[in-house]
Amino acid sequence: MAARSRRVTLRDLAEETGLSQSAVSYALRGLRVPVDTQQRVHEAAERLGYQADPIARALASGRTGTVGLLCESLDDLWQQSVAAAVGTALLGTGNSTLIVDVANDPDTERREARRLVDQRVDALITLPADPGAAHWREIAASVPVISLGDALPHANTAAEIVFDNDRGVREGLTWFADAGHQRVAFLTPNLDATPDRPAEQVVRALGHELGLEVAVVPTPFSLDAASAVVQDLLRRDPRPTGFFCLADSIAHGVYDAVREVGLEIPRDVSVIGYDDRPVSRLLHPPLTTFQWPLEDIVRSLVEQVGLAVDAETRGVRIVHVATRMVRGSVGQAPPPSGG
């Protein structure tokens, strides 16, 4: 059996270059030593076939170069886009990303968050399924946590990047009221009340203020499941004439349901989405929705990860505002049945 080749170490590089091991380590990381010294060390490393030992580096630095990303549900196209963009952006900073879909299940979220902590991620980004859960206190005490979409009221997070949902919901419901709609279904992935998520009582209060009858309906992200929920609503008498969906993924289910029951958008039913996925422009008619600044959001996430890991920042709050994208899915309310 051939002898296993010995791994080239920092000591070997130090002997090759005549530098101390600490100087070699700094040179490999581009720190504290002149550029010509860095170049000399990198040339020696390539010549000898040196490869950094990730385990040793993690033990020495206390970092693994890995960030956890917990997604509420990757059935949601917007969360897919966030996960892909964050993963790519973190690669550009020398970090890899462990992406976990918790399928909108708080128990899975708790278990997987703890598993990521056990895997020694340097930071954890979460699009939480259950923002109010008690486990976030423990998780945030173990690793810097950056929440997206909702604050975690029981946790000392490094940062929270949230959305001005009150403004978006008010604009959407006002839109329906101005178009003469009286019955609106507000479709949301869950009903949990948090300071950053339009809770049932807030939506109903706004509806009352605008003269709307608003039904808040929990609706899954997946196309088939959302379509089934909406078909049931459309077969009721009287049926909603407006659907405000807290994700474009849910709005796609409305389109499918409307077609299945033989109605038409916007003649019979008006629809508003809430995150402007590119495919929504291809629907017939194109979906009226709200666009969140994805590039700015991802930039905020990556910046806050770096700050949290390097400086242990806490309590940062960043609020993003959506832009209304007016297309063809909102029309005047149809006349009452039999009218």
URSULCOR-V750117 format. One record per helix or strand of 2 or more residues. SS is the DSSP state (helix for helix, strand for strand). FROM is the first residue (numbers start at 1). TO is the last residue. If there is no record, write none. Layout:
ss=SS from=FROM to=TO
ss=SS from=FROM to=TO
This chain:
ss=helix from=10 to=17
ss=helix from=21 to=28
ss=helix from=35 to=48
ss=helix from=54 to=61
ss=strand from=66 to=71
ss=helix from=77 to=91
ss=strand from=96 to=101
ss=helix from=106 to=118
ss=strand from=123 to=126
ss=helix from=135 to=142
ss=strand from=144 to=148
ss=strand from=159 to=163
ss=helix from=165 to=178
ss=strand from=183 to=188
ss=helix from=200 to=210
ss=strand from=213 to=218
ss=helix from=223 to=234
ss=strand from=242 to=245
ss=helix from=248 to=260
ss=strand from=269 to=272
ss=helix from=278 to=282
ss=strand from=288 to=291
ss=helix from=294 to=311
ss=strand from=316 to=320
ss=strand from=323 to=325
